[in-house]
Amino acid sequence: MTAIAAPHRPVWIAYTCLAASMALVGSYVGLSKLLVAVLPVFLLAWLRFGIAAVAMAHWVRRQPGEAPLSSHDRRLLFLESFLGNFLFSICVLFGVRLTTALAAGVIMAAIPGVVAVLSWLFLKERITPRVAAGIACAVLGIALVSLSKSPDGAAAGSLLGNLLLCGAVVCEASYVVIGKRLTGNVSAKRISALVNLWGLALVTPLGLWQALSFDFGSVAPSMWWLLLFYALAASMWTVWLWMTGLRQVPASRAGVFTVMLPISAALVGILFLGERFSPAQAGAFALALLGLVLATWPGRHQTAVTLN
């Protein structure tokens, strides 16, 4: 199968796409706590995939020069959606309903380490010392914030909620690794649309079941606007940005950009949900940012690569 050709662009564009994608993911993870307070989880997921399916309908068709999907690509697209879209959404939505956005951000900081391990196991990518140092910073950050207490002494969240978020970490790491296999043969826009359609198909029975007994008139107009942002950000913008950046960045290095997810989720919790931020948590996120710099700072022999 012929890989998709891509014009030459600086690597920092790929880094920007990856960082923006994960920052958006973190923002909707935090804001979804508001949505799950008024909408049942499966109905919320179903509406999200349905809205995005309409918005991305024109992305489904194969682009000129793009090879037809192989049976291997079809299997990867299903796994990409099942793990990184369907299961990730369910784990996050149920998880944030039981815990805080700040706790979600803390747990999501483990994603870079899980991505590096999976990319080493399945993609045979070498973990460079600098990337390893970046991962270590992320691990130290999560350890620091896990051992600290919030300023008001409140609990970090329920055990079940935190376990569900840990499941979301594994799903998101799998999404990164599988996406790396897909981006050589399928365009970023088409991946986004097809993965979303699989998510819609998987959640439709559960979504319809909850829709039949739900009072839609009880939802405030502001929540519908938030749902629109959530749907477009979660299914359309973040996937396209991530797949675009991933085409030229190794999965183990791209995984470090997932530190933007916990940072963004925590900021939403602090700025919009009234959650308090301690000095230890500030130090933890500083370590996460240091890990990002260590993993992405260009070396002496690094050259520009391609980006679609």
C-alpha positions in Angstrom: 0.0 0.0 0.0 1.3 3.4 -0.9 1.7 5.8 1.9 0.2 9.3 1.7 2.6 11.9 0.5 3.0 15.0 2.7 4.6 18.4 2.1 7.7 19.4 4.0 7.0 21.5 7.0 8.9 22.3 10.2 8.6 19.8 13.1 7.4 22.5 15.4 4.1 22.5 13.5 3.6 18.9 14.4 4.4 19.6 18.0 1.9 22.5 18.1 -0.8 20.2 16.7 -0.1 17.5 19.3 -0.1 20.0 22.2 -3.3 21.7 21.0 -5.0 18.4 20.7 -4.2 17.3 24.2 -5.0 20.7 25.6 -8.5 20.5 24.0 -8.9 16.9 25.4 -8.1 18.2 28.9 -10.5 21.1 28.6 -13.5 18.9 27.6 -12.5 16.3 30.2 -12.9 19.0 32.9 -16.0 20.6 31.4 -17.7 17.2 30.9 -18.2 17.2 34.7 -20.9 19.9 34.1 -22.5 17.9 31.3 -22.7 14.6 33.2 -24.6 16.5 35.9 -27.5 17.1 33.6 -27.2 14.3 30.9 -26.9 10.5 31.4 -23.5 9.2 30.3 -24.5 7.0 27.4 -27.0 9.6 26.1 -24.2 12.3 26.3 -21.8 10.0 24.4 -24.4 9.3 21.8 -25.2 13.0 21.2 -21.5 13.7 21.0 -20.8 11.2 18.3 -24.0 12.1 16.4 -23.3 15.8 16.3 -19.7 15.1 15.1 -20.9 12.6 12.5 -22.9 15.4 10.9 -20.0 17.9 11.1 -17.6 15.4 9.6 -19.8 13.8 6.9 -17.6 15.3 4.1 -14.5 13.8 5.6 -15.6 10.2 5.2 -14.8 9.8 1.5 -11.4 8.7 0.3 -9.2 11.6 -0.9 -7.7 11.6 -4.4 -4.5 9.5 -4.5 -5.3 7.8 -1.2 -5.3 4.0 -1.3 -8.4 2.0 -0.4 -8.7 0.8 3.1 -7.1 -2.6 3.7 -8.6 -5.2 6.0 -5.7 -4.4 8.4 -6.6 -0.7 8.3 -10.2 -1.5 9.0 -9.3 -3.6 12.0 -7.1 -0.8 13.3 -9.8 1.8 12.8 -12.2 -0.3 14.9 -9.7 -0.8 17.7 -8.8 3.0 17.5 -12.5 3.8 18.0 -13.3 1.1 20.5 -10.4 1.8 22.8 -9.5 5.5 22.2 -13.0 6.8 21.5 -15.8 4.6 22.9 -14.2 3.1 26.1 -12.1 6.3 26.8 -15.3 8.4 26.7 -17.2 6.0 28.9 -14.4 5.7 31.5 -13.8 9.5 31.5 -17.5 10.5 31.8 -18.3 8.0 34.6 -14.9 8.8 36.2 -15.3 12.6 36.4 -18.8 12.2 37.7 -17.4 10.3 40.7 -14.3 12.4 41.3 -12.9 15.9 40.6 -11.5 17.5 37.4 -8.2 18.1 39.3 -8.0 14.5 40.3 -8.6 13.5 36.7 -5.8 15.8 35.6 -3.4 14.1 38.1 -4.3 10.6 36.9 -4.0 11.5 33.3 -0.4 12.6 33.8 0.5 8.9 33.7 -0.4 8.7 30.0 3.1 9.6 28.6 4.7 6.7 30.6 2.1 4.2 29.4 2.5 5.4 25.8 6.2 5.0 25.9 5.9 1.4 27.2 3.3 0.5 24.6 5.3 2.0 21.8 8.3 0.1 22.9 6.4 -3.1 23.1 4.3 -2.8 19.9 6.1 -0.3 17.6 9.7 -1.3 18.6 10.5 2.4 19.1 13.6 3.2 21.1 13.1 5.4 24.1 15.9 8.0 24.0 17.5 9.2 27.3 15.9 12.6 26.9 12.4 11.2 26.3 13.0 8.9 29.3 13.9 11.9 31.4 10.7 13.6 30.2 8.6 10.6 31.2 10.4 10.5 34.6 9.4 14.1 35.2 5.7 13.2 34.5 5.9 10.3 36.9 7.5 12.4 39.6 4.8 15.0 39.0 1.9 12.5 39.5 3.7 11.1 42.6 4.0 14.5 44.1 0.4 15.5 43.6 -0.9 12.1 44.7 0.9 12.4 48.0 -0.3 15.9 48.7 -3.6 17.0 50.1 -5.9 19.7 48.7 -6.0 23.0 50.6 -9.5 22.3 51.9 -8.7 18.8 52.9 -11.3 17.3 50.6 -10.9 13.8 49.3 -9.2 13.3 45.9 -12.2 11.4 44.6 -13.8 7.9 44.9 -11.8 4.8 44.4 -14.1 3.7 41.6 -13.9 7.1 39.8 -10.1 7.0 40.0 -10.0 3.4 38.7 -12.2 4.4 35.8 -9.8 7.3 35.0 -6.9 4.8 35.1 -8.7 2.8 32.6 -9.0 5.9 30.5 -5.2 6.3 30.7 -4.7 2.9 29.1 -7.3 3.6 26.4 -5.7 6.9 25.5 -2.2 5.4 25.4 -3.5 2.6 23.1 -5.1 5.3 20.9 -1.7 7.0 20.4 0.0 3.7 19.5 -2.7 2.5 17.1 -3.0 5.9 15.5 0.7 5.8 14.6 0.1 2.7 12.6 -2.8 4.3 10.8 -1.4 7.7 9.8 0.9 6.3 7.1 -1.9 5.1 5.0 -5.1 7.1 5.9 -5.5 10.8 6.0 -6.0 12.5 9.4 -9.5 13.8 8.4 -10.7 10.4 7.2 -9.4 8.7 10.4 -11.3 11.3 12.5 -14.6 10.7 10.6 -14.4 6.9 10.5 -13.3 6.5 14.1 -16.3 8.7 15.1 -18.7 6.7 13.0 -17.6 3.5 14.8 -18.1 5.3 18.1 -21.6 6.3 17.1 -22.4 2.7 16.1 -21.1 1.3 19.4 -23.0 3.6 21.7 -26.3 4.0 19.8 -28.2 1.1 21.5 -27.3 2.5 25.0 -27.9 6.1 23.9 -31.3 5.3 22.5 -32.2 3.4 25.7 -31.5 6.4 27.9 -33.0 8.9 25.4 -36.4 7.2 25.6 -36.9 8.1 29.3 -35.0 11.5 29.4 -36.6 14.9 29.7 -34.8 17.0 27.1 -36.7 20.1 28.2 -34.9 20.1 31.6 -31.6 20.9 30.0 -30.6 24.6 30.1 -29.7 26.3 26.7 -26.1 26.9 28.0 -25.6 23.1 28.4 -26.6 22.6 24.7 -23.9 25.1 23.7 -21.4 23.3 25.9 -22.5 19.9 24.4 -21.8 21.4 20.9 -18.3 22.4 21.9 -17.7 19.0 23.6 -18.8 17.1 20.5 -16.7 19.1 18.0 -13.7 19.2 20.3 -13.8 15.5 21.3 -14.6 13.9 18.0 -13.4 16.3 15.3 -10.8 18.9 16.3 -8.7 16.9 18.7 -8.5 13.7 16.6 -7.6 15.7 13.4 -4.9 17.7 15.3 -3.5 14.6 16.9 -3.4 12.5 13.7 -1.8 15.4 11.8 1.0 15.8 14.3 1.5 12.0 14.8 2.4 11.5 11.1 5.9 12.8 11.7 6.5 12.3 15.4 7.4 8.9 17.0 4.6 7.6 19.3 6.9 7.6 22.4 7.8 11.3 21.9 4.2 12.2 20.9 3.0 10.6 24.1 4.8 13.2 26.2 2.5 15.8 24.8 -0.3 14.2 26.7 0.9 16.1 29.7 -1.1 19.0 28.2 -4.2 16.9 29.0 -3.8 16.9 32.8 -2.7 20.5 32.9 -5.7 21.7 30.9 -8.1 19.5 32.9 -6.7 20.9 36.1 -7.0 24.5 34.9 -10.6 24.0 34.0 -11.2 22.6 37.5 -9.6 25.6 39.1 -10.9 28.4 36.8 -14.4 27.1 36.1 -15.4 24.5 38.7 -14.0 26.3 41.8 -11.5 23.5 42.7 -8.5 24.7 44.8 -4.9 24.4 43.8 -2.1 23.7 46.3 1.6 24.5 46.0 2.4 20.8 45.7 0.1 20.5 42.7 1.7 23.6 41.1 5.1 21.9 41.5 3.7 18.7 39.9 2.5 20.5 36.8 5.8 22.4 36.5 7.5 19.0 36.4 5.1 17.9 33.7 6.0 20.9 31.6 9.7 20.3 32.1 9.2 16.8 30.8 7.5 18.2 27.7 10.5 20.4 27.1 13.0 17.6 27.6 11.2 15.3 25.2 10.7 17.8 22.4 13.7 20.1 22.5 15.5 19.6 19.1 18.8 17.9 19.2 21.9 19.0 17.2 21.2 16.5 14.4 17.4 16.8 14.3 16.1 17.8 10.9 12.7 18.9 9.6 10.4 16.1 8.6 7.1 15.9 6.8 3.6 16.7 7.9 0.3 16.3 6.1 
